[in-house]
Amino acid sequence: MADSARVVPRVKLGSQGLEVSLQGLGCMGMSAFYGPSKPEKDMIDLIYHAVHSGVTFLDTSDFYGPYTNEILLGKALREGLREKVELATKFGVRSYDDGSWEISGEPSYIRAACEESLKRLGVDCIDLYYQHRVDTRVPIEVTGMKVVHKNSAKETWLPFLSKLNRKQAQLIPFVWLFLYGKFKFSKAYGSSLSL
């Protein structure tokens, strides 16, 4: 069977219309954690093969490498692939030059992390920007507000939302979106919340 004959089902995430391939390609192992980085050309070829096969949901993080996985994916996206994929990346693990790292939900870190991810990926917008690990030192509503109002992501998501109460959820528009489906977000006009 030729690759072009394969059909990968698609599924909607959240209630804002983001649709992704049911099968995704997690890119972490291309640059980190499973032995040495793989040859760049081979990994870009693998990304092209996945997309050509209908696997269009690509997932990375600034922590993978650190940073090198986003750079790799950015190189693949430059070859006309960006419009064919749904791109996800994560924040929440701050890396330092000495190799150390920490979990961070600090608003200043999130803003900088998003800007740097956009640059490394070579894109204007990240389709799904989500929190890799929760920083228990920072109230989730503080972390969430900074992510939503950055306007650089079509969808945002924080894990472990079920532990929030209704009042906390109302303070974070995208938490409200995933729990109650009444949040509207527009890059051009900001956000509005139906209570």
C-alpha positions as CSV (number, residue, x, y, z in Angstrom):
1,M,0.0,0.0,0.0
2,A,1.4,3.4,-1.0
3,D,1.9,6.0,1.8
4,S,-0.5,8.4,0.1
5,A,-3.3,5.8,0.4
6,R,-3.1,5.8,4.3
7,V,-5.7,7.8,6.2
8,V,-5.1,8.7,9.8
9,P,-8.3,9.6,11.7
10,R,-8.5,13.1,13.1
11,V,-9.9,14.3,16.5
12,K,-10.8,17.6,18.0
13,L,-9.0,18.9,21.2
14,G,-10.9,21.2,23.5
15,S,-13.8,23.2,22.2
16,Q,-12.1,25.9,20.1
17,G,-11.8,23.8,17.0
18,L,-8.2,22.6,17.1
19,E,-8.2,19.3,15.1
20,V,-5.2,17.0,15.1
21,S,-4.3,13.6,13.8
22,L,-5.4,10.8,16.2
23,Q,-1.8,9.6,16.1
24,G,0.9,12.1,16.9
25,L,4.7,12.1,16.6
26,G,6.5,12.8,19.8
27,C,9.8,14.2,18.8
28,M,11.6,14.0,22.2
29,G,13.7,10.9,21.3
30,M,15.1,12.6,18.2
31,S,17.3,14.9,20.3
32,A,17.2,13.8,23.9
33,F,16.9,11.1,26.6
34,Y,17.2,8.0,24.5
35,G,20.9,8.0,23.8
36,P,22.8,10.5,21.7
37,S,20.9,12.8,19.3
38,K,20.0,11.1,16.0
39,P,21.4,12.4,12.7
40,E,19.5,15.6,11.8
41,K,18.8,14.6,8.2
42,D,17.4,11.3,9.2
43,M,15.1,12.9,11.8
44,I,13.8,15.5,9.3
45,D,13.2,12.7,6.8
46,L,11.2,10.9,9.5
47,I,9.1,14.0,10.2
48,Y,8.4,14.3,6.5
49,H,7.5,10.6,6.3
50,A,5.1,10.9,9.3
51,V,3.3,14.0,7.8
52,H,3.1,12.4,4.4
53,S,1.6,9.3,6.1
54,G,-1.1,11.5,7.8
55,V,0.5,11.9,11.2
56,T,0.4,15.7,11.4
57,F,0.3,16.3,15.2
58,L,3.9,17.1,16.2
59,D,4.9,17.4,19.8
60,T,8.1,18.9,21.3
61,S,9.3,20.9,24.3
62,D,11.9,23.5,25.1
63,F,13.3,21.0,27.6
64,Y,14.2,18.4,25.0
65,G,17.9,18.9,24.3
66,P,17.4,21.4,25.9
67,Y,16.2,23.5,23.0
68,T,17.7,21.3,20.2
69,N,14.5,19.4,19.6
70,E,12.6,22.7,18.8
71,I,15.5,23.8,16.6
72,L,15.3,20.5,14.7
73,L,11.5,20.7,14.3
74,G,11.9,24.3,13.2
75,K,14.3,23.2,10.4
76,A,11.8,20.7,9.2
77,L,9.0,23.2,9.2
78,R,11.0,25.6,7.0
79,E,10.6,23.3,4.0
80,G,6.9,24.2,3.5
81,L,5.6,21.8,6.2
82,R,4.2,24.3,8.7
83,E,0.8,24.6,7.0
84,K,0.3,20.8,7.0
85,V,0.9,20.2,10.7
86,E,-0.5,20.9,14.2
87,L,2.4,22.0,16.3
88,A,2.6,21.4,20.1
89,T,5.3,22.5,22.5
90,K,5.6,22.8,26.2
91,F,6.9,25.1,29.0
92,G,7.4,24.5,32.7
93,V,10.9,23.1,33.0
94,R,13.5,25.9,33.0
95,S,17.0,24.8,31.9
96,Y,20.3,26.4,32.9
97,D,23.7,26.6,31.2
98,D,25.3,24.4,33.8
99,G,22.9,21.5,33.0
100,S,20.6,22.0,36.0
101,W,16.9,22.6,35.7
102,E,13.8,23.5,37.8
103,I,10.1,23.4,37.5
104,S,8.8,26.9,36.9
105,G,5.4,28.5,36.5
106,E,6.6,32.0,37.0
107,P,4.9,34.5,34.6
108,S,8.2,36.1,33.5
109,Y,9.7,32.7,32.6
110,I,6.6,31.7,30.7
111,R,6.6,34.8,28.6
112,A,10.3,34.4,27.8
113,A,9.9,30.7,27.2
114,C,7.1,31.3,24.7
115,E,9.1,33.9,22.8
116,E,12.1,31.7,22.6
117,S,10.1,28.7,21.4
118,L,8.5,30.7,18.7
119,K,12.0,31.8,17.5
120,R,13.5,28.3,17.7
121,L,10.5,26.8,15.8
122,G,10.5,29.7,13.3
123,V,6.8,30.2,13.6
124,D,4.4,33.0,14.4
125,C,2.0,30.8,16.4
126,I,2.1,27.6,18.3
127,D,-1.1,25.5,17.9
128,L,-1.0,23.9,21.3
129,Y,1.2,25.4,24.1
130,Y,1.0,23.5,27.3
131,Q,2.5,23.1,30.7
132,H,5.0,20.3,31.0
133,R,5.1,20.2,34.8
134,V,3.1,22.1,37.4
135,D,5.0,24.5,39.7
136,T,3.4,24.1,43.1
137,R,4.9,27.3,44.3
138,V,2.9,29.5,41.9
139,P,-0.9,29.5,42.0
140,I,-2.2,27.9,38.8
141,E,-4.4,30.9,38.0
142,V,-1.2,33.1,38.0
143,T,0.5,30.8,35.6
144,G,-2.6,30.4,33.4
145,M,-3.4,34.1,32.9
146,K,0.1,34.8,31.5
147,V,-0.1,32.0,29.0
148,V,-3.6,33.0,27.7
149,H,-2.8,36.6,27.3
150,K,0.4,36.0,25.4
151,N,-1.7,35.5,22.2
152,S,1.0,33.3,20.7
153,A,-0.9,30.1,21.0
154,K,-4.2,28.9,19.4
155,E,-4.9,26.5,22.3
156,T,-3.3,26.3,25.8
157,W,-3.6,23.6,28.4
158,L,-2.4,22.9,31.9
159,P,-2.5,19.3,33.2
160,F,-4.2,18.3,36.4
161,L,-7.1,20.8,35.9
162,S,-9.6,18.5,37.7
163,K,-8.2,19.6,41.1
164,L,-9.3,23.2,40.6
165,N,-12.5,24.4,42.1
166,R,-15.0,26.5,40.1
167,K,-13.8,29.8,41.4
168,Q,-10.2,29.0,40.4
169,A,-11.3,27.8,37.0
170,Q,-13.2,31.1,36.4
171,L,-9.9,33.0,36.9
172,I,-8.2,31.1,34.1
173,P,-10.1,31.4,30.8
174,F,-8.6,28.3,29.2
175,V,-9.3,26.2,32.3
176,W,-12.9,27.4,31.9
177,L,-12.7,26.3,28.3
178,F,-11.7,22.8,29.0
179,L,-14.0,22.3,32.0
180,Y,-17.1,24.2,30.8
181,G,-16.6,24.9,27.1
182,K,-17.6,28.6,27.2
183,F,-14.4,30.4,26.6
184,K,-13.8,32.3,23.3
185,F,-10.3,33.2,22.3
186,S,-9.2,35.4,19.3
187,K,-5.7,36.4,18.5
188,A,-7.1,39.7,17.1
189,Y,-9.4,40.6,20.0
190,G,-8.1,38.9,23.1
191,S,-10.3,36.7,25.2
192,S,-13.8,36.8,26.6
193,L,-15.2,34.6,29.4
194,S,-18.8,33.5,29.7
195,L,-19.6,33.0,33.4
